[in-house]
Amino acid sequence: MFIALGKIGMVAGRQKSGKSFDRVGISCAWSWGKLGNSDSFGAAFGRLMKRKRAEMRITQGQLAAMIYPDIENAAETRKGDISKLENGKVANPNTNTISKIAKALGITDEEIDTLHKQAQMSPAEQLDNLGTLPRDTLELLASRFEIETPHALSDYDLQSVLTKKAEEYRGYRALVDGLDERVAAISNLKGAAQDAAERLDFAQVEELLSQVDKVETEIAAETKQARAANALLRGRVQQAYDLLTVAADSFASIDALEPSRRRCAYGNMLNEYNQHFAGDASHLAAQMWGEALKAVDRADDAKIWASLQVGFGNAVLIIGKREKGTERLELAVGAYEAALQVWTQDKVPLTWAMTQNNLGSALLEMGKRESGTERLKLAVKAFETALQEHRQDRVPLDWAMTQNNLGCALQELGERENGTERLELAIDSFEAALQELTQDRVPLHWAMTQNNLGNALRVLGERENNTARLELAVEAFTIALQEHTQDKVPLDWAMTQNNLGIALQELGRREYGTERMELAKEAYKSALQEWTQNVVPLKWAMTQNNLGNVLHLLGKRESSTARLELAVEAYETSLQERTQDSVPLDWAATQNNLGNALVTLGQRESGTGQLLRAVGAINSALQEWTQDVVPLKWARSQASLGNAYIALFDKDKDQAQLDKAESHTRAAIAVFKEAAPYYTGLAELQLKTIVARRK
């Protein structure tokens, strides 16, 4: 199956985000997946009563007075009856009472009939009819799976999580039901052994009892697997892992390789859970597969060894994308490369292509965190290799997702180069992917690819004098938000809001008014509703950086320094997570942006303290933004330094400051002229300012 994971990068001092798709799958079969009795009609009717009464904003006493108009002081004497009904303490309310309450609260006959039908359903049957159940019944069903605070979930999220739980439950139920067949098999084997003993056929007895021993071991293991599935249904991941570990180890006396085969399937079970629900299941899946790899090598069973390698790679890739550093990502790359020794193009072409795609995803994620471009180039190569078998005529969705991933890698490379060829190719890849990733077919993948297309258009637009590409980028992000809604996919909604903010900000930079920049600021603040520091620290830091950028731009157009001070605060906040060790290029971006804001502040103050801080911050950025690695970003820092030295000259009138300003500005122009006409124009204006100062 496909899972979408994050794409992060930095362009021209502003951070954008998109996504690549990782094709995850290993050739290990597994199955899994009971609930108690359904609640009564009275309990369901009581919940409906309570909700309708709340909507009408009347008290229990007022409802009692409406239902019992002939009873004196019914609001006091009969409100206890209303309370009992609402709290489900009357399992079967009489028909007359139901009729009176329904009339008072506007409950229709259809709603009552639906409650009767639902009351006759078992919880398992309710899982097959989620779309027909009211909100309160869904919340009750969620509580059976020990889902925390189901009342806090949106209608969409509640339906979504229960749909996934229903899928889990069906597999779990099949596993439990299958145990009966195994028990019957033991009975048959024991009966045959008894017959053999009557014949004194001791060899046959031994063979049959050996089979009994094996089947009993399998039953014990499958019972633990069923218990583990039960634990996962309730979100108890560690308990599931412990049960599955015991189940796998129980086969050691039967077959030395069987524990590893079982761990292959059990790891897949845990990793599949992690794709649907939050938690540490991927860590435990990686541990499960890692333990199996210690006990099996390629010579023992090449197929299971390769499956374990890919499974382990998938798990650590998921973990690595959430963590700082590249250690886990290195492990993923090594695991995929090992599997490709067995899963070759001539033997298993589609599996080979899937693994090439996943290798590309791991390399891409590593490349984004490193100063060099070697990993990014290897990622491009891996995706292009995967496309040899992921062909549009054969596997159109796999082809489209690999095209999307290729576009992400090409864009990341293109952002670090002077030319625009890679960026143009990235746009071609995203547009190709959209041939198959259509809104009606795969709406969320369509939205993600629209988002990625918007990023590529924006990066190109930043380098051009006209705003056509930037307008197209805004259009692409706006379209993506048709499916990337906050209630459906809050983190992806936040990502698209962030990216929309970047495009609006760049347009606003080129306009006299501030309307677009104010819209950009609101987009960033929207993103921060979901991208919080404790949930996604690097994305939170990215958006803090972007918020600082737009506050800086707004502050430059105002006489007050309040927005400029808020910009500096936002950058310093961003640096809590953007450290030089973990994300060197992003750290450099924020240092450069901080320097620019300090220059603007320093220009409005009497001393040089802020300007000297600015020079220090920009020079820090140049530790990572080197000319050979990211030439355009290096040039932007050179221009920033030129601007800082102009400001220092304005304070101390030292001609040496202008000499430094001119040197840095000319260095920037030399690079900008190759690929960034818009920035060339800005730098040339800065050079004219320096010449004017000399006069």
Helices and strands as residue ranges (DSSP letters): E 2-11, E 14-23, H 41-56, H 60-67, H 74-77, H 79-86, H 95-105, H 109-119, H 123-127, G 130-132, H 135-144, G 150-152, H 155-198, H 202-233, H 237-249, H 258-276, H 281-295, H 302-322, H 327-339, H 349-369, H 374-386, H 396-415, H 421-433, H 443-462, H 468-480, H 490-509, H 515-530, H 537-556, H 562-574, H 584-603, H 609-621, H 631-652, H 655-675, H 677-694
